[in-house]
Amino acid sequence: MQAAPPKGAALTTWLDFLLAIHPTEIDMGLARVSAVAARLGLDHLGDTKVVTVAGTNGKGTTCAMIEAALRLSGQTVGVYSSPHLLNYNERVRINGVDATDAALVEAFEAIELARAEISLTFFEYATLAGLYLFHAAKLDVVLLEVGLGGRLDATNLIDADIAVVTSIDLDHQEYLGDTRELVAAEKAGIFRANRPAIVGEADCPESLIQVAYNTGALLYRVGKDFSYQCNEHNWQYQGKQFNLSELPLPFLPQPNAATVIAVLEHLCPNISAEVVAKAIGETQLAGRLEHLSQSPKVIVDVAHNPHAARYLKSRLAAMPKGRLFALCGMLKDKDMRSVLQELATDVNAWFLCDLSGERGASAQELNAMMPQGAKTQLFTQMQDAWQAIKAQLQADDIVIVFGSFYTVAGFKDVFKGEELV
C-alpha cells in the first residue's frame, strides 16, 4: 500500500498520490465516500443552503450565474465544480476565490487520516475536500456541481435543499445508460422529498417526472412552471414568483440563464430584479464560448458531446464570418463521430490533434470518424496545429477550438494572448 505524502507536502505531491491509490478512475456509489464524510462530520453542512446541479451540459455555467447573483446580493457562497481547466484549485471556490494549495493540502490530510481502510477515488477526495473547506467557512449557500450522473455521484451524499437538472442527453453511456430515459432517471437521483427540483430541459423524459413523483420532490419545469422568450435585444422570464422583462441577453446559454432565475425564485425570493439582470447579463466562464481574439475570432469551448456540439453549431451560425477553421482533440470514450458530424458541414478545414493519456484519442482516430470529403490535417502537437492554422488566417475568419477540457487547456497554454493578422 502506497504511503501518504508527509505532513506539509506540496499539492502536486498529493494529486499524484490520489491518482495512484485507487484502482479505477470512476467507481460509482455512495457507500465509501459517505462513510468517510460521516467520520469527518461532513455529511451535512449545518445551516448552509445546498444547491446540487446535475445535467449533461450547462452545470458549470448555471453554477457561475447563481454564484454571481448570490454574491451581488451580499451572500457568502462556495462552489464545487469539475473538471478544472488550468489549475486543480479551480474545483473549490469560496466567495469568488479559488482554494489555496495550503487549504487543499490541509483538507487532504484530514481526509487521509479519517478514511483509514476505505479506498477513495480522485473525484471522491476532491468532493470531500470541497465539503471540508465549505464546512469550515460556514457559508450562506454552497453550489455542488455533479461530476457524473447524479444518483451515485459523490456530491449526492449531501441532501440538497434545491436540486437542479440543466439538460438531458447521451454522455457516459457506460455508466448512465444508452437512452435519455435512463440518463434522466440517474440525474433525478439528486431529488429530495418536499424540496424543489428545478428542470431546465424542455424535452423532459417521463422517467425524470416519475422519479420526482416517487421521491416526493417539488418539480418545477421549464415550459410548465416557468418560461422565457427572447428577441434580438433582450429577453423576458415568467415564473410563479418572478416576472422579469427586458433582461440583457446572456453571454452563457439562454436555457441555463432561465433555469438560474427559477433557482433564485426558490433560493432567495427577495433578490432584486437589478441584481438578477446584472448577474445574468455579465457572467462569463472560462472555456465556454470564450473569445481569445476578436479579429480574427479565436474561440475556445469545452463542448465534448453531441448536445454541446449542437449548441456550439447554433452559436457559430449566428456569427458573421469568412472561413471557419476547427481545431479539435477529444477523449476516445466520447461519441466522437456524432460530435464531429454535428459541425462537419460548417467547417472549412479541420485540424485534428492527438490528446495524450490513456483516454486521449489520436488525430488518426478522429479522422476515421469524419464524413467523407472533409478537409483534414492531423497533428500530434497542439503547437504545430495552431501554427498551421495561424499561417492562413484572415481578419474575418473564425477559429473554434473544442472537443475536451484538455483541448481547451492545452490550446490556452499555447496561445498566450498573441496578436494575430
FIKOLFI-761040 format. One record per residue (C-alpha): residue number from 1; residue in three letters; x, y negated, z negated. Coordinates in steps of 0.1 Angstrom, whole numbers, plus 5000, padded with zeros to 4 digits. Layout:
<rs>
seq->NUM; type->ALA; px->X; py->Y; pz->Z
...
</rs>
This chain:
<rs>
seq->1; type->MET; px->5000; py->5000; pz->5000
seq->2; type->GLN; px->5014; py->4966; pz->5010
seq->3; type->ALA; px->5023; py->4943; pz->4981
seq->4; type->ALA; px->5006; py->4910; pz->4979
seq->5; type->PRO; px->5026; py->4878; pz->4985
seq->6; type->PRO; px->5044; py->4864; pz->4954
seq->7; type->LYS; px->5029; py->4836; pz->4934
seq->8; type->GLY; px->5030; py->4803; pz->4954
seq->9; type->ALA; px->5038; py->4820; pz->4987
seq->10; type->ALA; px->5031; py->4799; pz->5019
seq->11; type->LEU; px->4997; py->4801; pz->5035
seq->12; type->THR; px->5012; py->4817; pz->5067
seq->13; type->THR; px->5026; py->4845; pz->5045
seq->14; type->TRP; px->4991; py->4851; pz->5031
seq->15; type->LEU; px->4975; py->4851; pz->5065
seq->16; type->ASP; px->5000; py->4877; pz->5078
seq->17; type->PHE; px->4992; py->4898; pz->5047
seq->18; type->LEU; px->4954; py->4895; pz->5051
seq->19; type->LEU; px->4957; py->4906; pz->5088
seq->20; type->ALA; px->4977; py->4936; pz->5078
seq->21; type->ILE; px->4959; py->4952; pz->5048
seq->22; type->HIS; px->4925; py->4962; pz->5062
seq->23; type->PRO; px->4924; py->4990; pz->5089
seq->24; type->THR; px->4899; py->4972; pz->5111
seq->25; type->GLU; px->4893; py->4935; pz->5120
seq->26; type->ILE; px->4855; py->4939; pz->5118
seq->27; type->ASP; px->4840; py->4961; pz->5091
seq->28; type->MET; px->4804; py->4950; pz->5087
seq->29; type->GLY; px->4785; py->4955; pz->5054
seq->30; type->LEU; px->4780; py->4936; pz->5022
seq->31; type->ALA; px->4788; py->4961; pz->4995
seq->32; type->ARG; px->4826; py->4955; pz->4993
seq->33; type->VAL; px->4825; py->4917; pz->4996
seq->34; type->SER; px->4795; py->4913; pz->4973
seq->35; type->ALA; px->4813; py->4934; pz->4946
seq->36; type->VAL; px->4843; py->4911; pz->4947
seq->37; type->ALA; px->4821; py->4880; pz->4948
seq->38; type->ALA; px->4803; py->4892; pz->4916
seq->39; type->ARG; px->4837; py->4897; pz->4898
seq->40; type->LEU; px->4846; py->4861; pz->4907
seq->41; type->GLY; px->4812; py->4847; pz->4898
seq->42; type->LEU; px->4808; py->4836; pz->4935
seq->43; type->ASP; px->4776; py->4855; pz->4943
seq->44; type->HIS; px->4756; py->4823; pz->4937
seq->45; type->LEU; px->4766; py->4786; pz->4938
seq->46; type->GLY; px->4745; py->4772; pz->4909
seq->47; type->ASP; px->4726; py->4741; pz->4917
seq->48; type->THR; px->4742; py->4737; pz->4952
seq->49; type->LYS; px->4718; py->4740; pz->4980
seq->50; type->VAL; px->4729; py->4765; pz->5006
seq->51; type->VAL; px->4720; py->4764; pz->5043
seq->52; type->THR; px->4731; py->4795; pz->5063
seq->53; type->VAL; px->4733; py->4791; pz->5101
seq->54; type->ALA; px->4732; py->4821; pz->5125
seq->55; type->GLY; px->4729; py->4822; pz->5163
seq->56; type->THR; px->4746; py->4834; pz->5194
seq->57; type->ASN; px->4757; py->4798; pz->5202
seq->58; type->GLY; px->4753; py->4764; pz->5186
seq->59; type->LYS; px->4762; py->4773; pz->5150
seq->60; type->GLY; px->4792; py->4750; pz->5147
seq->61; type->THR; px->4775; py->4721; pz->5164
seq->62; type->THR; px->4744; py->4725; pz->5142
seq->63; type->CYS; px->4766; py->4725; pz->5110
seq->64; type->ALA; px->4785; py->4695; pz->5122
seq->65; type->MET; px->4754; py->4674; pz->5128
seq->66; type->ILE; px->4738; py->4684; pz->5095
seq->67; type->GLU; px->4771; py->4677; pz->5077
seq->68; type->ALA; px->4772; py->4642; pz->5093
seq->69; type->ALA; px->4737; py->4633; pz->5083
seq->70; type->LEU; px->4742; py->4645; pz->5047
seq->71; type->ARG; px->4774; py->4626; pz->5043
seq->72; type->LEU; px->4759; py->4595; pz->5057
seq->73; type->SER; px->4731; py->4598; pz->5031
seq->74; type->GLY; px->4756; py->4600; pz->5003
seq->75; type->GLN; px->4756; py->4637; pz->4996
seq->76; type->THR; px->4787; py->4659; pz->4989
seq->77; type->VAL; px->4790; py->4687; pz->5015
seq->78; type->GLY; px->4810; py->4718; pz->5021
seq->79; type->VAL; px->4812; py->4736; pz->5055
seq->80; type->TYR; px->4824; py->4771; pz->5061
seq->81; type->SER; px->4830; py->4779; pz->5098
seq->82; type->SER; px->4848; py->4803; pz->5120
seq->83; type->PRO; px->4869; py->4809; pz->5140
seq->84; type->HIS; px->4892; py->4780; pz->5137
seq->85; type->LEU; px->4905; py->4761; pz->5168
seq->86; type->LEU; px->4940; py->4750; pz->5159
seq->87; type->ASN; px->4946; py->4755; pz->5121
seq->88; type->TYR; px->4932; py->4781; pz->5097
seq->89; type->ASN; px->4924; py->4752; pz->5072
seq->90; type->GLU; px->4895; py->4741; pz->5095
seq->91; type->ARG; px->4875; py->4770; pz->5082
seq->92; type->VAL; px->4868; py->4753; pz->5049
seq->93; type->ARG; px->4859; py->4717; pz->5049
seq->94; type->ILE; px->4848; py->4696; pz->5018
seq->95; type->ASN; px->4834; py->4661; pz->5024
seq->96; type->GLY; px->4849; py->4660; pz->5058
seq->97; type->VAL; px->4884; py->4671; pz->5048
seq->98; type->ASP; px->4899; py->4705; pz->5057
seq->99; type->ALA; px->4911; py->4726; pz->5028
seq->100; type->THR; px->4948; py->4722; pz->5019
seq->101; type->ASP; px->4973; py->4751; pz->5021
seq->102; type->ALA; px->4976; py->4750; pz->4984
seq->103; type->ALA; px->4939; py->4752; pz->4978
seq->104; type->LEU; px->4935; py->4782; pz->5001
seq->105; type->VAL; px->4965; py->4800; pz->4986
seq->106; type->GLU; px->4950; py->4795; pz->4951
seq->107; type->ALA; px->4917; py->4810; pz->4963
seq->108; type->PHE; px->4935; py->4840; pz->4979
seq->109; type->GLU; px->4955; py->4846; pz->4947
seq->110; type->ALA; px->4923; py->4847; pz->4927
seq->111; type->ILE; px->4905; py->4870; pz->4952
seq->112; type->GLU; px->4935; py->4894; pz->4954
seq->113; type->LEU; px->4935; py->4897; pz->4916
seq->114; type->ALA; px->4898; py->4903; pz->4915
seq->115; type->ARG; px->4895; py->4928; pz->4944
seq->116; type->ALA; px->4917; py->4954; pz->4928
seq->117; type->GLU; px->4909; py->4987; pz->4945
seq->118; type->ILE; px->4884; py->4971; pz->4970
seq->119; type->SER; px->4896; py->4966; pz->5006
seq->120; type->LEU; px->4885; py->4934; pz->5024
seq->121; type->THR; px->4887; py->4922; pz->5060
seq->122; type->PHE; px->4904; py->4890; pz->5071
seq->123; type->PHE; px->4869; py->4874; pz->5075
seq->124; type->GLU; px->4857; py->4885; pz->5041
seq->125; type->TYR; px->4888; py->4870; pz->5024
seq->126; type->ALA; px->4881; py->4838; pz->5043
seq->127; type->THR; px->4844; py->4837; pz->5033
seq->128; type->LEU; px->4853; py->4843; pz->4996
seq->129; type->ALA; px->4880; py->4816; pz->4998
seq->130; type->GLY; px->4854; py->4792; pz->5010
seq->131; type->LEU; px->4829; py->4801; pz->4983
seq->132; type->TYR; px->4857; py->4798; pz->4957
seq->133; type->LEU; px->4865; py->4763; pz->4967
seq->134; type->PHE; px->4829; py->4752; pz->4971
seq->135; type->HIS; px->4821; py->4766; pz->4936
seq->136; type->ALA; px->4849; py->4746; pz->4921
seq->137; type->ALA; px->4838; py->4714; pz->4939
seq->138; type->LYS; px->4802; py->4716; pz->4926
seq->139; type->LEU; px->4788; py->4702; pz->4959
seq->140; type->ASP; px->4752; py->4690; pz->4967
seq->141; type->VAL; px->4750; py->4712; pz->4998
seq->142; type->VAL; px->4770; py->4740; pz->5013
seq->143; type->LEU; px->4767; py->4750; pz->5050
seq->144; type->LEU; px->4777; py->4786; pz->5058
seq->145; type->GLU; px->4782; py->4795; pz->5095
seq->146; type->VAL; px->4776; py->4832; pz->5101
seq->147; type->GLY; px->4805; py->4849; pz->5117
seq->148; type->LEU; px->4787; py->4879; pz->5134
seq->149; type->GLY; px->4750; py->4886; pz->5134
seq->150; type->GLY; px->4736; py->4878; pz->5100
seq->151; type->ARG; px->4722; py->4907; pz->5081
seq->152; type->LEU; px->4756; py->4924; pz->5074
seq->153; type->ASP; px->4778; py->4893; pz->5077
seq->154; type->ALA; px->4798; py->4883; pz->5046
seq->155; type->THR; px->4781; py->4849; pz->5044
seq->156; type->ASN; px->4748; py->4867; pz->5037
seq->157; type->LEU; px->4759; py->4877; pz->5002
seq->158; type->ILE; px->4746; py->4843; pz->4992
seq->159; type->ASP; px->4708; py->4837; pz->4992
seq->160; type->ALA; px->4703; py->4808; pz->5015
seq->161; type->ASP; px->4679; py->4780; pz->5004
seq->162; type->ILE; px->4673; py->4774; pz->5041
seq->163; type->ALA; px->4682; py->4799; pz->5069
seq->164; type->VAL; px->4687; py->4787; pz->5105
seq->165; type->VAL; px->4688; py->4807; pz->5138
seq->166; type->THR; px->4700; py->4784; pz->5166
seq->167; type->SER; px->4698; py->4807; pz->5196
seq->168; type->ILE; px->4695; py->4843; pz->5206
seq->169; type->ASP; px->4713; py->4861; pz->5234
seq->170; type->LEU; px->4735; py->4890; pz->5240
seq->171; type->ASP; px->4770; py->4890; pz->5225
seq->172; type->HIS; px->4789; py->4915; pz->5203
seq->173; type->GLN; px->4765; py->4942; pz->5216
seq->174; type->GLU; px->4786; py->4970; pz->5200
seq->175; type->TYR; px->4776; py->4956; pz->5166
seq->176; type->LEU; px->4743; py->4938; pz->5171
seq->177; type->GLY; px->4726; py->4959; pz->5198
seq->178; type->ASP; px->4721; py->4955; pz->5235
seq->179; type->THR; px->4687; py->4938; pz->5236
seq->180; type->ARG; px->4676; py->4904; pz->5224
seq->181; type->GLU; px->4650; py->4921; pz->5201
seq->182; type->LEU; px->4678; py->4940; pz->5183
seq->183; type->VAL; px->4701; py->4909; pz->5182
seq->184; type->ALA; px->4672; py->4888; pz->5168
seq->185; type->ALA; px->4665; py->4912; pz->5140
seq->186; type->GLU; px->4701; py->4912; pz->5129
seq->187; type->LYS; px->4702; py->4874; pz->5129
seq->188; type->ALA; px->4669; py->4872; pz->5110
seq->189; type->GLY; px->4686; py->4892; pz->5082
seq->190; type->ILE; px->4696; py->4859; pz->5066
seq->191; type->PHE; px->4659; py->4850; pz->5059
seq->192; type->ARG; px->4647; py->4850; pz->5023
seq->193; type->ALA; px->4613; py->4852; pz->5007
seq->194; type->ASN; px->4594; py->4819; pz->5003
seq->195; type->ARG; px->4622; py->4799; pz->5018
seq->196; type->PRO; px->4623; py->4781; pz->5051
seq->197; type->ALA; px->4636; py->4800; pz->5081
seq->198; type->ILE; px->4641; py->4775; pz->5109
seq->199; type->VAL; px->4644; py->4788; pz->5145
seq->200; type->GLY; px->4657; py->4767; pz->5174
seq->201; type->GLU; px->4654; py->4795; pz->5200
seq->202; type->ALA; px->4625; py->4786; pz->5223
seq->203; type->ASP; px->4621; py->4821; pz->5237
seq->204; type->CYS; px->4618; py->4838; pz->5202
seq->205; type->PRO; px->4618; py->4876; pz->5202
seq->206; type->GLU; px->4589; py->4892; pz->5184
seq->207; type->SER; px->4614; py->4912; pz->5162
seq->208; type->LEU; px->4625; py->4879; pz->5145
seq->209; type->ILE; px->4589; py->4870; pz->5138
seq->210; type->GLN; px->4583; py->4904; pz->5123
seq->211; type->VAL; px->4614; py->4902; pz->5101
seq->212; type->ALA; px->4602; py->4868; pz->5088
seq->213; type->TYR; px->4568; py->4883; pz->5081
seq->214; type->ASN; px->4582; py->4913; pz->5063
seq->215; type->THR; px->4606; py->4892; pz->5043
seq->216; type->GLY; px->4580; py->4866; pz->5033
seq->217; type->ALA; px->4601; py->4838; pz->5048
seq->218; type->LEU; px->4585; py->4805; pz->5058
seq->219; type->LEU; px->4590; py->4804; pz->5095
seq->220; type->TYR; px->4594; py->4770; pz->5112
seq->221; type->ARG; px->4598; py->4774; pz->5150
seq->222; type->VAL; px->4606; py->4751; pz->5179
seq->223; type->GLY; px->4576; py->4747; pz->5202
seq->224; type->LYS; px->4552; py->4757; pz->5174
seq->225; type->ASP; px->4561; py->4738; pz->5143
seq->226; type->PHE; px->4584; py->4712; pz->5157
seq->227; type->SER; px->4591; py->4699; pz->5192
seq->228; type->TYR; px->4611; py->4674; pz->5212
seq->229; type->GLN; px->4610; py->4656; pz->5245
seq->230; type->CYS; px->4639; py->4639; pz->5264
seq->231; type->ASN; px->4641; py->4612; pz->5290
seq->232; type->GLU; px->4670; py->4596; pz->5307
seq->233; type->HIS; px->4679; py->4572; pz->5279
seq->234; type->ASN; px->4666; py->4587; pz->5246
seq->235; type->TRP; px->4645; py->4614; pz->5231
seq->236; type->GLN; px->4617; py->4620; pz->5206
seq->237; type->TYR; px->4611; py->4645; pz->5178
seq->238; type->GLN; px->4578; py->4656; pz->5163
seq->239; type->GLY; px->4576; py->4678; pz->5132
seq->240; type->LYS; px->4554; py->4683; pz->5101
seq->241; type->GLN; px->4574; py->4658; pz->5081
seq->242; type->PHE; px->4592; py->4636; pz->5107
seq->243; type->ASN; px->4581; py->4618; pz->5138
seq->244; type->LEU; px->4610; py->4601; pz->5154
seq->245; type->SER; px->4612; py->4582; pz->5186
seq->246; type->GLU; px->4639; py->4565; pz->5207
seq->247; type->LEU; px->4667; py->4587; pz->5193
seq->248; type->PRO; px->4701; py->4584; pz->5210
seq->249; type->LEU; px->4710; py->4612; pz->5233
seq->250; type->PRO; px->4735; py->4635; pz->5215
seq->251; type->PHE; px->4770; py->4645; pz->5227
seq->252; type->LEU; px->4762; py->4680; pz->5215
seq->253; type->PRO; px->4735; py->4703; pz->5228
seq->254; type->GLN; px->4700; py->4689; pz->5226
seq->255; type->PRO; px->4683; py->4720; pz->5213
seq->256; type->ASN; px->4707; py->4721; pz->5184
seq->257; type->ALA; px->4700; py->4684; pz->5176
seq->258; type->ALA; px->4663; py->4691; pz->5174
seq->259; type->THR; px->4670; py->4721; pz->5151
seq->260; type->VAL; px->4691; py->4699; pz->5129
seq->261; type->ILE; px->4663; py->4675; pz->5124
seq->262; type->ALA; px->4640; py->4704; pz->5115
seq->263; type->VAL; px->4665; py->4714; pz->5088
seq->264; type->LEU; px->4667; py->4679; pz->5075
seq->265; type->GLU; px->4629; py->4678; pz->5072
seq->266; type->HIS; px->4632; py->4706; pz->5046
seq->267; type->LEU; px->4665; py->4698; pz->5031
seq->268; type->CYS; px->4662; py->4661; pz->5025
seq->269; type->PRO; px->4627; py->4648; pz->5035
seq->270; type->ASN; px->4635; py->4613; pz->5022
seq->271; type->ILE; px->4665; py->4608; pz->5045
seq->272; type->SER; px->4662; py->4576; pz->5066
seq->273; type->ALA; px->4655; py->4577; pz->5104
seq->274; type->GLU; px->4685; py->4554; pz->5108
seq->275; type->VAL; px->4708; py->4580; pz->5092
seq->276; type->VAL; px->4694; py->4608; pz->5113
seq->277; type->ALA; px->4698; py->4588; pz->5145
seq->278; type->LYS; px->4734; py->4578; pz->5137
seq->279; type->ALA; px->4744; py->4614; pz->5128
seq->280; type->ILE; px->4727; py->4630; pz->5159
seq->281; type->GLY; px->4740; py->4603; pz->5183
seq->282; type->GLU; px->4776; py->4601; pz->5172
seq->283; type->THR; px->4787; py->4636; pz->5161
seq->284; type->GLN; px->4812; py->4653; pz->5183
seq->285; type->LEU; px->4830; py->4686; pz->5177
seq->286; type->ALA; px->4864; py->4697; pz->5190
seq->287; type->GLY; px->4862; py->4723; pz->5217
seq->288; type->ARG; px->4826; py->4717; pz->5226
seq->289; type->LEU; px->4825; py->4698; pz->5259
seq->290; type->GLU; px->4854; py->4679; pz->5246
seq->291; type->HIS; px->4868; py->4654; pz->5271
seq->292; type->LEU; px->4906; py->4652; pz->5271
seq->293; type->SER; px->4908; py->4629; pz->5301
seq->294; type->GLN; px->4883; py->4607; pz->5320
seq->295; type->SER; px->4899; py->4603; pz->5354
seq->296; type->PRO; px->4901; py->4630; pz->5365
seq->297; type->LYS; px->4879; py->4646; pz->5339
seq->298; type->VAL; px->4895; py->4673; pz->5319
seq->299; type->ILE; px->4870; py->4691; pz->5296
seq->300; type->VAL; px->4875; py->4719; pz->5272
seq->301; type->ASP; px->4847; py->4742; pz->5260
seq->302; type->VAL; px->4848; py->4774; pz->5239
seq->303; type->ALA; px->4820; py->4790; pz->5260
seq->304; type->HIS; px->4826; py->4827; pz->5259
seq->305; type->ASN; px->4792; py->4844; pz->5266
seq->306; type->PRO; px->4765; py->4842; pz->5293
seq->307; type->HIS; px->4742; py->4819; pz->5272
seq->308; type->ALA; px->4770; py->4794; pz->5266
seq->309; type->ALA; px->4781; py->4796; pz->5302
seq->310; type->ARG; px->4746; py->4787; pz->5314
seq->311; type->TYR; px->4746; py->4757; pz->5292
seq->312; type->LEU; px->4780; py->4747; pz->5304
seq->313; type->LYS; px->4769; py->4751; pz->5340
seq->314; type->SER; px->4739; py->4727; pz->5334
seq->315; type->ARG; px->4761; py->4700; pz->5318
seq->316; type->LEU; px->4787; py->4702; pz->5346
seq->317; type->ALA; px->4759; py->4700; pz->5373
seq->318; type->ALA; px->4748; py->4666; pz->5358
seq->319; type->MET; px->4783; py->4651; pz->5362
seq->320; type->PRO; px->4793; py->4632; pz->5394
seq->321; type->LYS; px->4824; py->4649; pz->5408
seq->322; type->GLY; px->4846; py->4657; pz->5436
seq->323; type->ARG; px->4860; py->4692; pz->5432
seq->324; type->LEU; px->4856; py->4714; pz->5402
seq->325; type->PHE; px->4886; py->4734; pz->5390
seq->326; type->ALA; px->4882; py->4761; pz->5363
seq->327; type->LEU; px->4910; py->4774; pz->5340
seq->328; type->CYS; px->4897; py->4805; pz->5323
seq->329; type->GLY; px->4910; py->4830; pz->5298
seq->330; type->MET; px->4888; py->4855; pz->5279
seq->331; type->LEU; px->4887; py->4883; pz->5255
seq->332; type->LYS; px->4881; py->4917; pz->5271
seq->333; type->ASP; px->4853; py->4926; pz->5246
seq->334; type->LYS; px->4832; py->4898; pz->5260
seq->335; type->ASP; px->4808; py->4900; pz->5290
seq->336; type->MET; px->4834; py->4887; pz->5314
seq->337; type->ARG; px->4816; py->4894; pz->5346
seq->338; type->SER; px->4784; py->4876; pz->5336
seq->339; type->VAL; px->4802; py->4846; pz->5322
seq->340; type->LEU; px->4823; py->4842; pz->5354
seq->341; type->GLN; px->4794; py->4847; pz->5377
seq->342; type->GLU; px->4773; py->4820; pz->5360
seq->343; type->LEU; px->4798; py->4794; pz->5372
seq->344; type->ALA; px->4812; py->4812; pz->5403
seq->345; type->THR; px->4793; py->4792; pz->5429
seq->346; type->ASP; px->4800; py->4758; pz->5413
seq->347; type->VAL; px->4838; py->4761; pz->5410
seq->348; type->ASN; px->4860; py->4752; pz->5440
seq->349; type->ALA; px->4891; py->4770; pz->5427
seq->350; type->TRP; px->4897; py->4794; pz->5397
seq->351; type->PHE; px->4929; py->4795; pz->5377
seq->352; type->LEU; px->4928; py->4827; pz->5356
seq->353; type->CYS; px->4952; py->4831; pz->5327
seq->354; type->ASP; px->4962; py->4860; pz->5305
seq->355; type->LEU; px->4953; py->4859; pz->5268
seq->356; type->SER; px->4977; py->4876; pz->5245
seq->357; type->GLY; px->4969; py->4901; pz->5218
seq->358; type->GLU; px->4951; py->4934; pz->5218
seq->359; type->ARG; px->4917; py->4918; pz->5226
seq->360; type->GLY; px->4930; py->4895; pz->5253
seq->361; type->ALA; px->4921; py->4901; pz->5289
seq->362; type->SER; px->4947; py->4898; pz->5316
seq->363; type->ALA; px->4942; py->4875; pz->5346
seq->364; type->GLN; px->4940; py->4906; pz->5368
seq->365; type->GLU; px->4912; py->4920; pz->5347
seq->366; type->LEU; px->4893; py->4887; pz->5350
seq->367; type->ASN; px->4900; py->4886; pz->5387
seq->368; type->ALA; px->4884; py->4920; pz->5391
seq->369; type->MET; px->4852; py->4906; pz->5377
seq->370; type->MET; px->4850; py->4877; pz->5402
seq->371; type->PRO; px->4825; py->4877; pz->5430
seq->372; type->GLN; px->4838; py->4884; pz->5465
seq->373; type->GLY; px->4852; py->4853; pz->5482
seq->374; type->ALA; px->4861; py->4834; pz->5451
seq->375; type->LYS; px->4893; py->4814; pz->5454
seq->376; type->THR; px->4915; py->4825; pz->5425
seq->377; type->GLN; px->4951; py->4822; pz->5413
seq->378; type->LEU; px->4965; py->4843; pz->5385
seq->379; type->PHE; px->4989; py->4833; pz->5357
seq->380; type->THR; px->5005; py->4848; pz->5327
seq->381; type->GLN; px->5012; py->4815; pz->5310
seq->382; type->MET; px->4988; py->4786; pz->5303
seq->383; type->GLN; px->5016; py->4761; pz->5311
seq->384; type->ASP; px->5020; py->4774; pz->5346
seq->385; type->ALA; px->4983; py->4775; pz->5353
seq->386; type->TRP; px->4980; py->4738; pz->5342
seq->387; type->GLN; px->5009; py->4727; pz->5363
seq->388; type->ALA; px->4993; py->4744; pz->5394
seq->389; type->ILE; px->4961; py->4725; pz->5388
seq->390; type->LYS; px->4977; py->4692; pz->5380
seq->391; type->ALA; px->4997; py->4692; pz->5412
seq->392; type->GLN; px->4965; py->4689; pz->5433
seq->393; type->LEU; px->4942; py->4667; pz->5411
seq->394; type->GLN; px->4925; py->4636; pz->5424
seq->395; type->ALA; px->4907; py->4609; pz->5404
seq->396; type->ASP; px->4872; py->4622; pz->5409
seq->397; type->ASP; px->4879; py->4659; pz->5402
seq->398; type->ILE; px->4868; py->4678; pz->5371
seq->399; type->VAL; px->4888; py->4705; pz->5353
seq->400; type->ILE; px->4869; py->4727; pz->5330
seq->401; type->VAL; px->4889; py->4749; pz->5306
seq->402; type->PHE; px->4868; py->4776; pz->5289
seq->403; type->GLY; px->4863; py->4812; pz->5280
seq->404; type->SER; px->4876; py->4815; pz->5244
seq->405; type->PHE; px->4886; py->4796; pz->5213
seq->406; type->TYR; px->4921; py->4809; pz->5221
seq->407; type->THR; px->4920; py->4795; pz->5256
seq->408; type->VAL; px->4910; py->4760; pz->5244
seq->409; type->ALA; px->4935; py->4760; pz->5216
seq->410; type->GLY; px->4963; py->4771; pz->5240
seq->411; type->PHE; px->4954; py->4745; pz->5265
seq->412; type->LYS; px->4953; py->4717; pz->5240
seq->413; type->ASP; px->4988; py->4726; pz->5229
seq->414; type->VAL; px->4999; py->4724; pz->5265
seq->415; type->PHE; px->4980; py->4693; pz->5274
seq->416; type->LYS; px->4991; py->4670; pz->5246
seq->417; type->GLY; px->4972; py->4639; pz->5259
seq->418; type->GLU; px->4993; py->4633; pz->5290
seq->419; type->GLU; px->4984; py->4607; pz->5317
seq->420; type->LEU; px->4970; py->4621; pz->5349
seq->421; type->VAL; px->4969; py->4608; pz->5386
</rs>
